[in-house]
Amino acid sequence: MEQHGYHGPETFRRNNAGNPIDGIWTMPGISISRGGYFQYDKVFLNTDHRCLWVDISYEQAFGHSMPTLFKPKARKLHCRDPRLVNNHVNLFHEFASRCDLFKKVEQLNNCIHILSNKQVVDTYEELDILHCQATAFAESKCRKLRQGNVPFSPAFNKVRLAIKALSLTLKRAQGQKVSSWLISRSLQKTNMPSSIRGMSADGIQNMLLNTYKEYYNLKGDSIRYVSTIWKRWLLV
């Protein structure tokens, strides 16, 4: 009403007075930049009323410009796996030995009493940069993130579920503690026979290796397909 007053079109089919009877209500502090009326059956079919629309800015609706959303990146380093921690420590020492980081730290510690404050600060900053570089190197190489990045397909999902079912069955055959209910449910999802549970560990492992081969073949085909689509899109 504030935008068009009572000179807008009627909003009800059987309105003989020709006045709009529908509107959009907001809080008093919100003002619209634009607003209008659709034709009958333009948005919603077989209705007696027109569809109304308004444009409201983000500043009016939320009070400020919304900042850009950043997705958190997965960290490769965590302390739950001792093998990962040892790998990180070894990589850190490998980088530090190449640039003599520990030797330089020892030299600074031995001659810190004869250096000026500026020399101590400058040397410490250089060592801190090397330390940060060694930490970043160790964290980037300590673990490979298996994020997949493969588009979904029924065939690929079936092979993935088969790998999970065979892996659980293999652990059970090797004497590890695995829930029988979980194995049965995993086999049912892939329509695999329950007789697999009675096979030897070697037989299950051979089936798992063949399934992994099929998995990597499907994964390679999917990645090549996606890269082809992206190339075509970039060329267009």
C-alpha positions in Angstrom: 0.0 0.0 0.0 2.9 2.4 0.8 4.3 1.6 -2.7 1.2 1.9 -4.8 -1.6 3.1 -2.6 -5.1 2.1 -3.5 -4.4 2.6 -7.2 -3.0 -0.9 -7.7 -5.0 -3.7 -9.3 -7.5 -5.8 -7.4 -6.0 -8.8 -5.8 -9.2 -11.0 -5.6 -10.9 -12.3 -8.7 -14.5 -11.6 -7.4 -13.7 -8.2 -6.1 -16.2 -5.8 -7.7 -14.9 -2.7 -6.0 -11.5 -2.9 -7.9 -9.5 -2.3 -4.7 -6.6 -4.4 -3.5 -7.4 -6.4 -0.4 -4.1 -8.3 0.0 -0.8 -7.0 1.3 2.6 -7.9 2.8 3.1 -6.8 6.4 6.6 -6.1 7.9 8.1 -4.5 11.0 7.9 -0.7 11.2 11.6 -0.2 10.7 11.7 -2.1 7.4 11.1 -0.3 4.1 10.9 -2.0 0.7 12.8 -0.9 -2.4 10.3 -2.3 -4.8 7.0 -4.2 -4.8 4.3 -5.3 -7.1 1.6 -7.8 -8.2 1.7 -10.9 -10.4 -1.1 -11.8 -12.8 -3.5 -14.5 -11.7 -2.2 -18.0 -12.1 1.3 -16.7 -12.8 2.9 -18.2 -9.8 0.3 -20.3 -8.1 -2.3 -22.0 -10.4 -6.1 -22.1 -9.8 -6.2 -19.6 -7.0 -8.5 -16.6 -6.4 -5.8 -14.2 -5.4 -2.8 -12.6 -7.0 0.7 -13.3 -5.8 2.4 -10.3 -4.2 6.2 -9.6 -4.0 8.6 -7.1 -2.4 12.3 -6.5 -2.4 14.0 -5.9 0.9 17.8 -5.2 1.2 20.0 -7.3 3.5 20.8 -4.2 5.6 17.1 -3.7 6.2 16.4 -7.3 7.0 19.4 -8.3 9.0 20.9 -4.9 10.0 24.3 -5.4 8.4 26.0 -6.8 5.3 26.5 -10.5 6.0 30.1 -11.6 5.9 31.4 -14.2 3.5 31.1 -17.7 4.8 34.3 -19.7 4.9 34.2 -23.5 5.2 36.7 -24.8 7.8 39.6 -26.8 6.2 40.2 -30.3 7.5 43.4 -30.6 9.5 45.7 -33.4 8.8 47.3 -33.5 12.3 45.6 -34.9 15.3 46.8 -36.7 18.4 44.5 -39.7 18.4 46.7 -41.9 16.3 50.3 -42.4 17.6 51.5 -43.4 14.1 50.4 -40.0 12.9 52.2 -38.2 15.7 55.4 -40.1 15.1 55.2 -39.3 11.4 54.7 -35.6 12.1 57.7 -35.6 14.5 60.0 -37.4 12.0 59.0 -35.0 9.2 59.6 -32.0 11.5 63.1 -33.3 12.4 63.8 -34.0 8.7 63.1 -30.4 7.8 64.8 -29.0 10.8 68.0 -31.0 10.1 68.2 -29.7 6.5 68.3 -26.1 7.8 70.3 -26.8 11.0 67.4 -25.4 13.1 68.4 -27.1 16.4 72.1 -26.2 15.9 71.1 -22.5 15.4 68.9 -22.6 18.5 71.8 -24.0 20.6 74.2 -21.3 19.2 71.7 -18.6 20.2 71.4 -20.0 23.6 75.1 -20.1 24.1 75.9 -16.6 23.0 72.7 -14.8 24.0 74.5 -13.0 26.9 77.0 -11.3 24.5 74.5 -10.2 21.9 72.5 -7.0 21.8 68.8 -6.9 22.3 68.3 -6.2 18.6 70.5 -9.1 17.5 68.7 -11.5 19.8 65.3 -10.3 18.5 66.4 -10.6 14.9 67.9 -14.0 15.4 64.9 -15.3 17.3 62.6 -14.1 14.5 64.6 -15.9 11.9 64.5 -19.1 14.0 60.7 -18.7 14.5 60.2 -18.5 10.7 62.2 -21.7 10.2 60.2 -23.4 13.0 56.9 -22.4 11.4 58.0 -23.6 8.1 59.1 -27.0 9.6 55.7 -27.3 11.4 53.8 -26.5 8.2 55.9 -29.0 6.2 55.3 -31.8 8.7 51.6 -31.1 8.9 51.2 -31.1 5.2 53.0 -34.4 4.7 52.0 -36.4 7.8 48.7 -37.7 6.5 46.8 -37.9 3.2 43.2 -36.7 3.4 41.0 -39.2 1.6 38.1 -36.8 0.8 36.9 -38.7 -2.2 35.7 -35.9 -4.4 33.9 -38.4 -6.6 30.3 -37.8 -7.8 27.7 -40.2 -6.5 26.4 -43.0 -8.6 24.6 -46.3 -7.7 27.4 -48.5 -9.0 30.1 -46.5 -7.1 28.0 -46.6 -3.9 27.4 -50.4 -4.2 31.2 -51.0 -4.5 31.8 -48.7 -1.5 29.3 -50.6 0.6 30.8 -53.9 -0.5 34.3 -52.8 0.7 32.9 -51.9 4.1 31.1 -55.2 4.4 34.1 -57.3 3.3 36.4 -55.2 5.6 34.2 -56.0 8.6 33.9 -59.6 7.7 37.7 -59.9 7.3 38.3 -58.3 10.7 35.9 -60.9 12.2 37.7 -63.7 10.4 41.1 -62.5 11.8 39.8 -62.7 15.3 39.0 -59.1 16.0 35.8 -58.1 17.8 33.1 -57.0 15.3 29.4 -57.0 15.9 27.6 -59.8 14.1 24.6 -57.6 13.6 26.7 -55.0 11.9 28.2 -57.5 9.5 24.8 -59.0 8.6 23.4 -55.5 7.9 26.4 -54.6 5.8 26.1 -57.7 3.7 22.3 -57.2 3.2 22.9 -53.7 1.9 25.0 -55.1 -0.9 22.9 -58.2 -1.5 26.0 -60.4 -0.8 25.4 -63.9 0.5 25.8 -64.6 4.2 28.0 -67.6 3.3 30.9 -65.1 3.0 31.1 -65.1 6.8 32.2 -68.7 6.8 35.1 -68.2 4.3 38.7 -68.1 5.4 40.5 -64.8 6.0 42.6 -65.4 2.8 39.5 -65.9 0.7 37.8 -62.8 2.0 41.0 -60.8 1.5 41.2 -61.8 -2.2 37.6 -60.7 -2.6 38.4 -57.4 -0.9 41.3 -56.8 -3.3 39.2 -57.4 -6.3 36.5 -55.1 -5.0 39.2 -52.4 -4.4 40.3 -52.8 -8.0 36.7 -52.2 -9.2 36.5 -49.3 -6.8 39.5 -47.5 -8.3 38.4 -48.2 -11.8 35.0 -46.6 -11.2 36.7 -43.7 -9.3 39.0 -43.0 -12.2 36.1 -43.1 -14.7 34.1 -40.7 -12.5 37.0 -38.2 -12.1 37.8 -38.3 -15.9 34.1 -37.6 -16.6 34.0 -34.7 -14.2 37.2 -33.2 -15.6 35.8 -33.5 -19.1 32.6 -31.7 -18.1 34.7 -28.9 -16.5 36.8 -28.5 -19.6 33.8 -28.2 -21.8 32.3 -25.7 -19.5 35.5 -23.6 -19.4 35.7 -23.7 -23.2 32.1 -22.5 -23.5 
